[in-house]
């Protein structure tokens, strides 16, 4: 197996990074790279986004194994775009960095959504600063979760143009590995895989420890994901997630959208690696000492918070419903999140071992990871919706509602900034974790080891 120092050597030095690349900046970088190295870099347009942006594939290397790397499948998660930029530069500079594979990078899967987040890319990278420029589409508009699949005799998943672009690339290359690059705002780091062994899993989480990023030790965000090792989970297929949600009385298709890349690539035996990293960390996340609350009571309080924030947002929407255009992506996202929060509340209350004492880390995560994260996401998008509509409609009722909710959102932000602002992880460390994790999987693939 490739030694840790060899992986680091392949990835090479990473200069300090102060901001995330925008869609246009990344395209300019790719075009310049292809222009300077026409024999080593090829660019293919796989399709266009719903907004007309090109979905581009950048190919480097010429080995028999095909590896796909997806950047920004969720547009609020731009670490992967910086990681792809670094890996492309490394592989063009040194063919050995391709480790004998043909690489296919899709630098930005969702350029439309990414452009709606670019306001916070330059910084300041604070939790409330990101929230004020935040956008995340509802499940049905997330390209990575719109792959077609079958569940209980019905077809689910309506592929978006961006999804169709990924499908075409997958069918053409029949990849041995897909690496999908993600990040959260706050918490610990973790990985999803569909296989591997203890040596692989510990080597992945060693990347987190080396970068001083805590390992996420709670439940994963994918329903029913099986824990392979601390900080490593098996990526579930749609069927198992949908069955679990349905057993909880929830609308699985509304919650999930459709299949993921694991569902679609099952026919090719493709290995999957998903890197989930936080922008901010807090030492309290890993506090395993006994807290002062029973877990069930803690989760019930979380569920109550979810219902309360949904009620706040729903009331705002109701008061301005006659002034909303219905065309805003922020409105679709806010309405979807409001509709989904009761189901998320059920999922929190479905956690087993409710009678035990919660750890201090679990108490902190429930309050300032899950609940605060959702408040900031919901509040940021709702405020952006109201501000957008005010620019097109000077109605007093609309501006008054904007000002009223802005005060509520200011309180949500102040709570987080006072009690859990987090410590920002240097962006170059996050890029290194993702780059080394991908190269770890690629070298194990080359050496015939399970991933």
C-alpha positions as a Markdown table, in Angstrom:
| # | Residue | x | y | z |
|---|---|---|---|---|
| 1 | Unk | 0.0 | 0.0 | 0.0 |
| 2 | Unk | 1.2 | 3.5 | -0.7 |
| 3 | Unk | 2.8 | 5.0 | 2.4 |
| 4 | Unk | 1.3 | 8.2 | 3.8 |
| 5 | Unk | 4.4 | 10.3 | 3.0 |
| 6 | Unk | 4.3 | 9.0 | -0.6 |
| 7 | Unk | 0.7 | 10.2 | -1.0 |
| 8 | Unk | 1.7 | 13.6 | 0.4 |
| 9 | Unk | 4.5 | 13.7 | -2.1 |
| 10 | Unk | 2.2 | 13.0 | -5.0 |
| 11 | Unk | -0.2 | 15.7 | -3.9 |
| 12 | Unk | 2.8 | 18.1 | -3.5 |
| 13 | Unk | 2.9 | 21.5 | -1.7 |
| 14 | Unk | -0.3 | 23.5 | -1.5 |
| 15 | Unk | 0.0 | 27.3 | -1.2 |
| 16 | Unk | -2.1 | 29.2 | 1.2 |
| 17 | Unk | -5.7 | 29.7 | -0.1 |
| 18 | Unk | -7.7 | 32.8 | 0.9 |
| 19 | Unk | -10.9 | 32.2 | -1.1 |
| 20 | Unk | -12.7 | 29.8 | -3.3 |
| 21 | Unk | -12.5 | 29.9 | -7.1 |
| 22 | Unk | -15.7 | 31.2 | -8.8 |
| 23 | Unk | -17.2 | 29.4 | -11.8 |
| 24 | Unk | -15.6 | 31.9 | -14.2 |
| 25 | Unk | -12.2 | 31.8 | -12.5 |
| 26 | Unk | -12.1 | 28.0 | -12.6 |
| 27 | Unk | -13.0 | 28.0 | -16.3 |
| 28 | Unk | -10.3 | 30.5 | -17.0 |
| 29 | Unk | -7.8 | 28.3 | -15.1 |
| 30 | Unk | -8.9 | 25.2 | -17.1 |
| 31 | Unk | -8.7 | 27.0 | -20.5 |
| 32 | Unk | -5.2 | 28.4 | -19.7 |
| 33 | Unk | -4.0 | 24.9 | -18.6 |
| 34 | Unk | -5.3 | 23.3 | -21.8 |
| 35 | Unk | -3.7 | 26.1 | -23.9 |
| 36 | Unk | -0.3 | 25.6 | -22.2 |
| 37 | Unk | -0.5 | 21.8 | -22.4 |
| 38 | Unk | -2.6 | 20.8 | -25.4 |
| 39 | Unk | -1.1 | 17.3 | -25.5 |
| 40 | Unk | -1.8 | 16.5 | -21.9 |
| 41 | Unk | -5.2 | 18.2 | -21.2 |
| 42 | Unk | -8.4 | 17.8 | -23.1 |
| 43 | Unk | -11.7 | 19.5 | -22.4 |
| 44 | Unk | -15.1 | 18.1 | -23.4 |
| 45 | Unk | -18.4 | 19.8 | -23.0 |
| 46 | Unk | -20.8 | 17.2 | -21.6 |
| 47 | Unk | -23.9 | 19.4 | -21.8 |
| 48 | Unk | -25.3 | 22.6 | -20.4 |
| 49 | Unk | -26.8 | 23.5 | -17.1 |
| 50 | Unk | -30.4 | 24.7 | -16.8 |
| 51 | Unk | -29.1 | 28.3 | -16.9 |
| 52 | Unk | -26.9 | 27.7 | -19.9 |
| 53 | Unk | -23.5 | 27.2 | -18.4 |
| 54 | Unk | -21.3 | 24.5 | -19.9 |
| 55 | Unk | -20.8 | 21.3 | -17.9 |
| 56 | Unk | -17.2 | 20.6 | -18.6 |
| 57 | Unk | -15.0 | 17.5 | -18.4 |
| 58 | Unk | -11.2 | 17.9 | -18.1 |
| 59 | Unk | -9.2 | 14.8 | -18.9 |
| 60 | Unk | -5.6 | 14.1 | -17.8 |
| 61 | Unk | -3.6 | 10.9 | -18.0 |
| 62 | Unk | -3.9 | 7.9 | -20.2 |
| 63 | Unk | -4.0 | 4.8 | -18.0 |
| 64 | Unk | -6.4 | 1.8 | -18.2 |
| 65 | Unk | -8.3 | 2.7 | -15.1 |
| 66 | Unk | -10.8 | 5.6 | -15.3 |
| 67 | Unk | -11.4 | 7.8 | -12.3 |
| 68 | Unk | -14.1 | 10.5 | -12.1 |
| 69 | Unk | -13.9 | 13.4 | -9.7 |
| 70 | Unk | -17.0 | 15.6 | -9.2 |
| 71 | Unk | -16.7 | 19.1 | -7.9 |
| 72 | Unk | -19.5 | 21.1 | -6.3 |
| 73 | Unk | -22.3 | 18.6 | -6.7 |
| 74 | Unk | -23.9 | 20.8 | -4.0 |
| 75 | Unk | -23.2 | 24.4 | -4.9 |
| 76 | Unk | -22.6 | 25.5 | -1.3 |
| 77 | Unk | -19.7 | 23.1 | -1.0 |
| 78 | Unk | -16.8 | 24.7 | -3.0 |
| 79 | Unk | -13.8 | 23.0 | -1.4 |
| 80 | Unk | -13.8 | 20.5 | -4.2 |
| 81 | Unk | -13.4 | 23.1 | -6.9 |
| 82 | Unk | -10.2 | 24.3 | -5.2 |
| 83 | Unk | -9.1 | 20.6 | -4.8 |
| 84 | Unk | -9.7 | 19.9 | -8.5 |
| 85 | Unk | -7.8 | 23.1 | -9.5 |
| 86 | Unk | -4.8 | 21.8 | -7.4 |
| 87 | Unk | -4.9 | 18.3 | -8.7 |
| 88 | Unk | -5.1 | 19.4 | -12.3 |
| 89 | Unk | -2.0 | 21.5 | -11.9 |
| 90 | Unk | -0.1 | 18.7 | -10.2 |
| 91 | Unk | -1.0 | 16.1 | -12.8 |
| 92 | Unk | -0.1 | 18.3 | -15.7 |
| 93 | Unk | 3.2 | 19.2 | -14.1 |
| 94 | Unk | 4.1 | 15.6 | -13.3 |
| 95 | Unk | 2.6 | 12.6 | -15.1 |
| 96 | Unk | 3.5 | 10.4 | -12.1 |
| 97 | Unk | 0.8 | 12.1 | -10.2 |
| 98 | Unk | -1.8 | 10.4 | -12.4 |
| 99 | Unk | -0.7 | 7.0 | -10.8 |
| 100 | Unk | -1.3 | 5.2 | -14.0 |
| 101 | Unk | -5.0 | 6.2 | -14.4 |
| 102 | Unk | -7.0 | 8.3 | -16.8 |
| 103 | Unk | -8.7 | 11.1 | -14.8 |
| 104 | Unk | -11.9 | 12.8 | -15.7 |
| 105 | Unk | -12.6 | 15.9 | -13.6 |
| 106 | Unk | -16.0 | 17.7 | -13.7 |
| 107 | Unk | -14.8 | 20.9 | -11.9 |
| 108 | Unk | -18.3 | 22.2 | -11.2 |
| 109 | Unk | -21.4 | 20.0 | -11.4 |
| 110 | Unk | -23.9 | 22.8 | -10.6 |
| 111 | Unk | -22.6 | 26.1 | -11.9 |
| 112 | Unk | -26.1 | 27.8 | -11.7 |
| 113 | Unk | -26.3 | 27.1 | -7.9 |
| 114 | Unk | -22.6 | 27.9 | -7.4 |
| 115 | Unk | -23.0 | 31.4 | -8.9 |
| 116 | Unk | -25.7 | 32.0 | -6.2 |
| 117 | Unk | -23.1 | 31.3 | -3.5 |
| 118 | Unk | -20.2 | 33.2 | -4.9 |
| 119 | Unk | -20.9 | 36.2 | -2.8 |
| 120 | Unk | -19.4 | 34.5 | 0.2 |
| 121 | Unk | -16.5 | 32.8 | -1.6 |
| 122 | Unk | -14.0 | 35.7 | -1.0 |
| 123 | Unk | -14.8 | 35.9 | 2.7 |
| 124 | Unk | -15.0 | 36.8 | 5.5 |
| 125 | Unk | -15.5 | 33.1 | 6.1 |
| 126 | Unk | -17.6 | 33.3 | 9.3 |
| 127 | Unk | -20.7 | 31.2 | 10.0 |
| 128 | Unk | -23.0 | 34.2 | 9.7 |
| 129 | Unk | -21.1 | 35.7 | 6.8 |
| 130 | Unk | -21.6 | 32.5 | 4.8 |
| 131 | Unk | -25.2 | 32.2 | 5.8 |
| 132 | Unk | -26.0 | 35.7 | 4.5 |
| 133 | Unk | -24.8 | 34.6 | 1.0 |
| 134 | Unk | -26.0 | 31.0 | 1.2 |
| 135 | Unk | -28.0 | 29.0 | -1.3 |
| 136 | Unk | -28.7 | 25.2 | -1.6 |
| 137 | Unk | -31.3 | 23.8 | -3.9 |
| 138 | Unk | -34.1 | 21.5 | -2.9 |
| 139 | Unk | -33.6 | 17.7 | -3.4 |
| 140 | Unk | -35.3 | 17.6 | -6.8 |
| 141 | Unk | -32.8 | 20.3 | -8.0 |
| 142 | Unk | -29.6 | 18.6 | -6.7 |
| 143 | Unk | -27.9 | 17.0 | -9.7 |
| 144 | Unk | -26.1 | 14.3 | -7.7 |
| 145 | Unk | -29.4 | 13.1 | -6.3 |
| 146 | Unk | -31.5 | 13.0 | -9.4 |
| 147 | Unk | -30.1 | 9.8 | -11.0 |
| 148 | Unk | -32.9 | 7.5 | -12.2 |
| 149 | Unk | -33.5 | 4.3 | -10.2 |
| 150 | Unk | -36.2 | 1.8 | -9.3 |
| 151 | Unk | -37.9 | 1.6 | -6.0 |
| 152 | Unk | -40.9 | -0.7 | -5.1 |
| 153 | Unk | -41.7 | -1.1 | -8.8 |
| 154 | Unk | -41.7 | 2.6 | -9.7 |
| 155 | Unk | -39.2 | 4.8 | -11.4 |
| 156 | Unk | -37.8 | 7.6 | -9.3 |
| 157 | Unk | -35.4 | 10.4 | -10.0 |
| 158 | Unk | -35.9 | 12.9 | -12.9 |
| 159 | Unk | -32.4 | 13.6 | -14.2 |
| 160 | Unk | -31.5 | 17.3 | -14.6 |
| 161 | Unk | -29.4 | 18.4 | -17.5 |
| 162 | Unk | -26.4 | 18.4 | -15.2 |
| 163 | Unk | -27.3 | 14.8 | -14.1 |
| 164 | Unk | -27.5 | 13.7 | -17.7 |
| 165 | Unk | -24.1 | 15.1 | -18.3 |
| 166 | Unk | -22.7 | 13.0 | -15.5 |
| 167 | Unk | -24.6 | 9.9 | -16.7 |
| 168 | Unk | -23.1 | 10.3 | -20.2 |
| 169 | Unk | -19.6 | 10.5 | -18.7 |
| 170 | Unk | -20.2 | 7.5 | -16.5 |
| 171 | Unk | -21.5 | 5.4 | -19.4 |
| 172 | Unk | -18.6 | 6.4 | -21.6 |
| 173 | Unk | -15.9 | 5.7 | -19.1 |
| 174 | Unk | -17.3 | 2.9 | -16.9 |
| 175 | Unk | -15.2 | 4.3 | -14.1 |
| 176 | Unk | -13.4 | 2.2 | -11.5 |
| 177 | Unk | -13.7 | 5.0 | -9.0 |
| 178 | Unk | -15.8 | 8.1 | -8.5 |
| 179 | Unk | -14.7 | 10.7 | -5.9 |
| 180 | Unk | -17.4 | 13.2 | -5.0 |
| 181 | Unk | -16.2 | 16.2 | -3.1 |
| 182 | Unk | -18.4 | 17.7 | -0.4 |
| 183 | Unk | -18.2 | 19.9 | 2.6 |
| 184 | Unk | -20.4 | 21.1 | 5.5 |
| 185 | Unk | -20.3 | 24.4 | 7.3 |
| 186 | Unk | -19.5 | 23.1 | 10.8 |
| 187 | Unk | -18.7 | 19.9 | 12.6 |
| 188 | Unk | -16.3 | 17.0 | 12.1 |
| 189 | Unk | -15.0 | 15.4 | 8.9 |
| 190 | Unk | -16.0 | 12.0 | 7.6 |
| 191 | Unk | -16.1 | 9.8 | 4.5 |
| 192 | Unk | -18.6 | 7.6 | 2.7 |
| 193 | Unk | -17.3 | 4.5 | 0.8 |
| 194 | Unk | -18.9 | 1.4 | -0.6 |
| 195 | Unk | -16.1 | -1.0 | 0.4 |
| 196 | Unk | -12.6 | -1.2 | 1.6 |
| 197 | Unk | -11.0 | -2.6 | 4.7 |
| 198 | Unk | -9.8 | -1.3 | 8.1 |
| 199 | Unk | -6.5 | -0.2 | 6.7 |
| 200 | Unk | -8.2 | 1.9 | 4.1 |
| 201 | Unk | -10.7 | 3.4 | 6.5 |
| 202 | Unk | -8.0 | 4.3 | 9.1 |
| 203 | Unk | -5.8 | 5.8 | 6.3 |
| 204 | Unk | -8.7 | 8.0 | 5.3 |
| 205 | Unk | -9.3 | 9.3 | 8.8 |
| 206 | Unk | -5.6 | 9.7 | 9.4 |
| 207 | Unk | -5.8 | 12.5 | 6.8 |
| 208 | Unk | -8.3 | 14.3 | 9.2 |
| 209 | Unk | -6.1 | 13.8 | 12.2 |
| 210 | Unk | -3.0 | 15.0 | 10.4 |
| 211 | Unk | -4.9 | 18.2 | 9.5 |
| 212 | Unk | -6.2 | 18.7 | 13.0 |
| 213 | Unk | -9.8 | 18.2 | 11.9 |
| 214 | Unk | -11.9 | 16.3 | 14.3 |
| 215 | Unk | -13.5 | 13.0 | 13.2 |
| 216 | Unk | -17.3 | 13.1 | 13.1 |
| 217 | Unk | -18.4 | 10.4 | 15.5 |
| 218 | Unk | -22.1 | 10.9 | 15.5 |
| 219 | Unk | -24.7 | 9.6 | 13.0 |
| 220 | Unk | -24.2 | 10.3 | 9.3 |
| 221 | Unk | -26.5 | 12.5 | 7.3 |
| 222 | Unk | -27.5 | 9.7 | 4.9 |
| 223 | Unk | -30.4 | 7.8 | 6.4 |
| 224 | Unk | -29.4 | 4.3 | 7.7 |
| 225 | Unk | -25.8 | 4.6 | 6.6 |
| 226 | Unk | -23.8 | 1.7 | 8.2 |
| 227 | Unk | -20.7 | 2.6 | 10.2 |
| 228 | Unk | -17.6 | 0.9 | 8.9 |
| 229 | Unk | -15.2 | 2.7 | 11.3 |
| 230 | Unk | -15.2 | 5.9 | 13.3 |
| 231 | Unk | -15.6 | 8.6 | 10.7 |
| 232 | Unk | -16.2 | 6.2 | 7.7 |
| 233 | Unk | -19.7 | 5.1 | 6.6 |
| 234 | Unk | -21.0 | 2.9 | 3.9 |
| 235 | Unk | -22.8 | 5.0 | 1.3 |
| 236 | Unk | -26.4 | 3.6 | 1.2 |
| 237 | Unk | -28.3 | 3.0 | -2.0 |
| 238 | Unk | -31.6 | 4.7 | -2.6 |
| 239 | Unk | -33.6 | 1.6 | -1.8 |
| 240 | Unk | -32.3 | 1.2 | 1.7 |
| 241 | Unk | -32.6 | 4.9 | 2.5 |
| 242 | Unk | -36.1 | 5.1 | 1.0 |
| 243 | Unk | -37.3 | 2.1 | 2.9 |
| 244 | Unk | -36.0 | 3.5 | 6.2 |
| 245 | Unk | -37.7 | 6.9 | 5.7 |
| 246 | Unk | -40.9 | 5.2 | 4.6 |
| 247 | Unk | -40.9 | 3.1 | 7.8 |
| 248 | Unk | -40.7 | 6.4 | 9.7 |
| 249 | Unk | -43.8 | 7.7 | 7.9 |
| 250 | Unk | -42.0 | 10.1 | 5.6 |
| 251 | Unk | -42.2 | 10.8 | 1.9 |
| 252 | Unk | -38.9 | 9.2 | 0.8 |
| 253 | Unk | -38.9 | 10.6 | -2.8 |
| 254 | Unk | -39.6 | 14.2 | -1.6 |
| 255 | Unk | -36.8 | 13.9 | 0.9 |
| 256 | Unk | -34.2 | 12.2 | -1.3 |
| 257 | Unk | -35.1 | 13.3 | -4.9 |
| 258 | Unk | -33.8 | 10.2 | -6.7 |
| 259 | Unk | -30.8 | 7.9 | -6.9 |
| 260 | Unk | -27.2 | 8.8 | -6.4 |
| 261 | Unk | -24.1 | 8.0 | -8.4 |
| 262 | Unk | -23.8 | 4.7 | -6.4 |
| 263 | Unk | -27.2 | 3.6 | -7.7 |
| 264 | Unk | -26.4 | 4.5 | -11.3 |
| 265 | Unk | -22.9 | 3.0 | -11.3 |
| 266 | Unk | -23.8 | -0.4 | -9.7 |
| 267 | Unk | -23.9 | -1.9 | -13.2 |
| 268 | Unk | -20.2 | -1.1 | -13.6 |
| 269 | Unk | -18.9 | -2.1 | -10.2 |
| 270 | Unk | -17.7 | 1.4 | -9.5 |
| 271 | Unk | -16.2 | 2.3 | -6.1 |
| 272 | Unk | -17.4 | 5.5 | -4.5 |
| 273 | Unk | -15.5 | 7.9 | -2.2 |
| 274 | Unk | -17.3 | 10.9 | -0.7 |
| 275 | Unk | -15.2 | 13.4 | 1.2 |
| 276 | Unk | -17.2 | 15.4 | 3.7 |
| 277 | Unk | -15.3 | 18.2 | 5.4 |
| 278 | Unk | -16.1 | 21.2 | 7.7 |
| 279 | Unk | -15.3 | 24.8 | 7.1 |
| 280 | Unk | -15.1 | 25.4 | 10.9 |
| 281 | Unk | -14.3 | 23.1 | 13.8 |
| 282 | Unk | -14.9 | 23.3 | 17.6 |
| 283 | Unk | -13.1 | 21.1 | 20.2 |
| 284 | Unk | -16.4 | 20.6 | 22.0 |
| 285 | Unk | -17.6 | 18.4 | 19.2 |
| 286 | Unk | -15.4 | 15.5 | 20.4 |
| 287 | Unk | -16.2 | 15.8 | 24.1 |
| 288 | Unk | -17.2 | 12.3 | 25.1 |
| 289 | Unk | -17.8 | 13.0 | 28.8 |
| 290 | Unk | -21.3 | 12.6 | 30.2 |
| 291 | Unk | -23.5 | 15.6 | 29.9 |
| 292 | Unk | -26.5 | 16.7 | 31.9 |
| 293 | Unk | -29.3 | 15.5 | 29.6 |
| 294 | Unk | -30.9 | 12.3 | 28.6 |
| 295 | Unk | -30.4 | 11.7 | 24.9 |
| 296 | Unk | -34.1 | 11.3 | 24.2 |
| 297 | Unk | -34.9 | 14.6 | 25.8 |
| 298 | Unk | -32.1 | 16.2 | 23.9 |
| 299 | Unk | -33.4 | 14.9 | 20.6 |
| 300 | Unk | -37.0 | 15.9 | 21.4 |
| 301 | Unk | -35.7 | 19.4 | 22.0 |
| 302 | Unk | -34.0 | 19.3 | 18.7 |
| 303 | Unk | -37.2 | 18.2 | 17.0 |
| 304 | Unk | -39.1 | 21.0 | 18.7 |
| 305 | Unk | -36.5 | 23.5 | 17.4 |
| 306 | Unk | -37.0 | 22.2 | 13.9 |
| 307 | Unk | -40.7 | 22.6 | 14.1 |
| 308 | Unk | -40.3 | 26.1 | 15.6 |
| 309 | Unk | -38.0 | 27.4 | 12.8 |
| 310 | Unk | -40.3 | 25.9 | 10.2 |
| 311 | Unk | -43.3 | 27.8 | 11.7 |
| 312 | Unk | -41.3 | 31.1 | 11.8 |
| 313 | Unk | -40.5 | 30.8 | 8.1 |
| 314 | Unk | -43.9 | 29.5 | 7.1 |
| 315 | Unk | -45.5 | 32.5 | 8.8 |
| 316 | Unk | -43.2 | 34.9 | 6.9 |
| 317 | Unk | -44.1 | 33.2 | 3.6 |
| 318 | Unk | -47.8 | 33.4 | 4.4 |
| 319 | Unk | -47.8 | 37.1 | 5.2 |
| 320 | Unk | -46.1 | 37.9 | 1.8 |
| 321 | Unk | -47.5 | 35.2 | -0.4 |
| 322 | Unk | -49.5 | 37.6 | -2.6 |
| 323 | Unk | -46.3 | 39.6 | -3.3 |
| 324 | Unk | -44.0 | 36.6 | -4.2 |
| 325 | Unk | -43.2 | 36.1 | -7.9 |
| 326 | Unk | -42.9 | 32.3 | -7.6 |
| 327 | Unk | -39.8 | 32.4 | -9.9 |
| 328 | Unk | -37.1 | 32.7 | -7.3 |
| 329 | Unk | -34.8 | 29.7 | -6.6 |
| 330 | Unk | -34.6 | 30.9 | -3.0 |
| 331 | Unk | -38.4 | 30.6 | -2.7 |
| 332 | Unk | -38.3 | 27.0 | -3.9 |
| 333 | Unk | -35.5 | 26.1 | -1.5 |
| 334 | Unk | -37.1 | 27.8 | 1.5 |
| 335 | Unk | -40.5 | 26.1 | 0.8 |
| 336 | Unk | -38.8 | 22.7 | 0.4 |
| 337 | Unk | -36.9 | 23.1 | 3.6 |
| 338 | Unk | -39.9 | 24.2 | 5.5 |
| 339 | Unk | -41.8 | 21.2 | 4.2 |
| 340 | Unk | -38.9 | 18.9 | 5.0 |
| 341 | Unk | -38.1 | 20.1 | 8.6 |
| 342 | Unk | -40.9 | 18.0 | 10.2 |
| 343 | Unk | -39.4 | 14.9 | 8.6 |
| 344 | Unk | -36.0 | 15.8 | 9.8 |
| 345 | Unk | -37.5 | 16.2 | 13.3 |
| 346 | Unk | -38.8 | 12.6 | 13.0 |
| 347 | Unk | -35.4 | 11.4 | 12.0 |
| 348 | Unk | -33.7 | 13.0 | 15.0 |
| 349 | Unk | -36.3 | 11.4 | 17.3 |
| 350 | Unk | -35.7 | 8.0 | 15.7 |
| 351 | Unk | -32.1 | 7.7 | 16.9 |
| 352 | Unk | -31.8 | 4.6 | 19.1 |
| 353 | Unk | -30.6 | 4.4 | 22.8 |
| 354 | Unk | -32.8 | 7.3 | 23.8 |
| 355 | Unk | -32.6 | 6.5 | 27.5 |
| 356 | Unk | -28.8 | 6.9 | 27.9 |
| 357 | Unk | -27.1 | 10.1 | 29.0 |
| 358 | Unk | -26.0 | 12.2 | 26.1 |
| 359 | Unk | -22.3 | 13.2 | 25.9 |
| 360 | Unk | -21.4 | 16.9 | 26.1 |
| 361 | Unk | -20.3 | 16.6 | 22.5 |
| 362 | Unk | -23.7 | 15.3 | 21.4 |
| 363 | Unk | -25.4 | 18.2 | 23.2 |
| 364 | Unk | -23.2 | 20.7 | 21.5 |
| 365 | Unk | -23.7 | 19.1 | 18.1 |
| 366 | Unk | -27.5 | 19.1 | 18.4 |
| 367 | Unk | -27.6 | 22.7 | 19.4 |
| 368 | Unk | -24.8 | 24.3 | 17.3 |
| 369 | Unk | -24.3 | 21.9 | 14.4 |
| 370 | Unk | -27.7 | 20.5 | 13.4 |
| 371 | Unk | -30.1 | 23.1 | 14.7 |
| 372 | Unk | -27.9 | 26.2 | 14.2 |
| 373 | Unk | -26.8 | 25.0 | 10.8 |
| 374 | Unk | -30.4 | 24.7 | 9.6 |
| 375 | Unk | -31.4 | 28.0 | 11.2 |
| 376 | Unk | -28.6 | 29.8 | 9.3 |
| 377 | Unk | -29.4 | 28.0 | 6.0 |
| 378 | Unk | -33.1 | 28.6 | 6.2 |
| 379 | Unk | -32.8 | 32.2 | 7.5 |
| 380 | Unk | -30.1 | 33.2 | 5.0 |
| 381 | Unk | -32.1 | 32.0 | 2.0 |
| 382 | Unk | -35.4 | 33.4 | 3.3 |
| 383 | Unk | -33.8 | 36.8 | 3.8 |
| 384 | Unk | -32.2 | 36.7 | 0.4 |
| 385 | Unk | -35.7 | 35.9 | -1.0 |
| 386 | Unk | -37.2 | 38.9 | 0.7 |
| 387 | Unk | -34.4 | 41.2 | -0.4 |
| 388 | Unk | -34.7 | 39.9 | -4.0 |
| 389 | Unk | -38.4 | 40.4 | -4.1 |
| 390 | Unk | -38.1 | 43.9 | -2.6 |
| 391 | Unk | -35.8 | 44.9 | -5.5 |
| 392 | Unk | -38.6 | 44.1 | -7.9 |
| 393 | Unk | -41.6 | 45.2 | -5.8 |
| 394 | Unk | -41.6 | 48.4 | -3.6 |
| 395 | Unk | -44.7 | 47.2 | -1.6 |
| 396 | Unk | -44.5 | 48.5 | 2.0 |
| 397 | Unk | -45.7 | 45.1 | 3.3 |
| 398 | Unk | -42.9 | 43.3 | 1.6 |
| 399 | Unk | -40.2 | 45.6 | 2.9 |
| 400 | Unk | -41.7 | 45.6 | 6.4 |
| 401 | Unk | -41.6 | 41.8 | 6.4 |
| 402 | Unk | -38.0 | 41.8 | 5.2 |
| 403 | Unk | -37.1 | 44.2 | 8.1 |
| 404 | Unk | -39.0 | 42.1 | 10.6 |
| 405 | Unk | -37.4 | 38.9 | 9.7 |
| 406 | Unk | -33.9 | 40.4 | 9.3 |
| 407 | Unk | -34.1 | 41.2 | 13.1 |
| 408 | Unk | -35.0 | 37.5 | 13.8 |
| 409 | Unk | -32.1 | 36.3 | 11.6 |
| 410 | Unk | -29.7 | 38.8 | 13.3 |
| 411 | Unk | -30.6 | 37.1 | 16.6 |
| 412 | Unk | -30.0 | 33.6 | 15.1 |
| 413 | Unk | -26.6 | 34.8 | 13.8 |
| 414 | Unk | -25.6 | 36.5 | 17.1 |
| 415 | Unk | -26.4 | 33.3 | 19.0 |
| 416 | Unk | -24.0 | 31.3 | 16.8 |
| 417 | Unk | -21.3 | 33.9 | 16.7 |
| 418 | Unk | -21.3 | 34.2 | 20.5 |
| 419 | Unk | -21.6 | 30.6 | 21.4 |
| 420 | Unk | -20.2 | 28.6 | 18.5 |
| 421 | Unk | -18.4 | 30.6 | 15.9 |
| 422 | Unk | -16.0 | 27.8 | 15.3 |
| 423 | Unk | -12.3 | 27.9 | 14.3 |
| 424 | Unk | -11.9 | 28.2 | 10.6 |
| 425 | Unk | -9.8 | 25.4 | 9.0 |
| 426 | Unk | -7.2 | 26.8 | 6.6 |
| 427 | Unk | -8.6 | 26.1 | 3.2 |
| 428 | Unk | -5.3 | 24.6 | 2.0 |
| 429 | Unk | -5.6 | 22.0 | 4.7 |
| 430 | Unk | -9.1 | 21.0 | 3.5 |
| 431 | Unk | -7.8 | 20.8 | -0.1 |
| 432 | Unk | -5.0 | 18.5 | 1.1 |
| 433 | Unk | -7.4 | 16.2 | 2.9 |
| 434 | Unk | -9.5 | 15.8 | -0.2 |
| 435 | Unk | -6.5 | 15.5 | -2.6 |
| 436 | Unk | -4.7 | 12.9 | -0.4 |
| 437 | Unk | -7.9 | 10.9 | 0.1 |
| 438 | Unk | -8.5 | 10.7 | -3.6 |
| 439 | Unk | -4.9 | 9.7 | -4.3 |
| 440 | Unk | -5.0 | 7.1 | -1.5 |
| 441 | Unk | -8.0 | 5.5 | -3.2 |
| 442 | Unk | -6.4 | 5.7 | -6.6 |
| 443 | Unk | -3.2 | 4.1 | -5.5 |
| 444 | Unk | -5.0 | 1.3 | -3.7 |
| 445 | Unk | -7.0 | 0.7 | -6.9 |
| 446 | Unk | -3.8 | 0.5 | -8.8 |
| 447 | Unk | -2.3 | -2.0 | -6.3 |
| 448 | Unk | -5.4 | -4.2 | -6.3 |
| 449 | Unk | -6.4 | -3.3 | -2.8 |
| 450 | Unk | -10.1 | -2.9 | -1.8 |
| 451 | Unk | -11.7 | 0.5 | -1.8 |
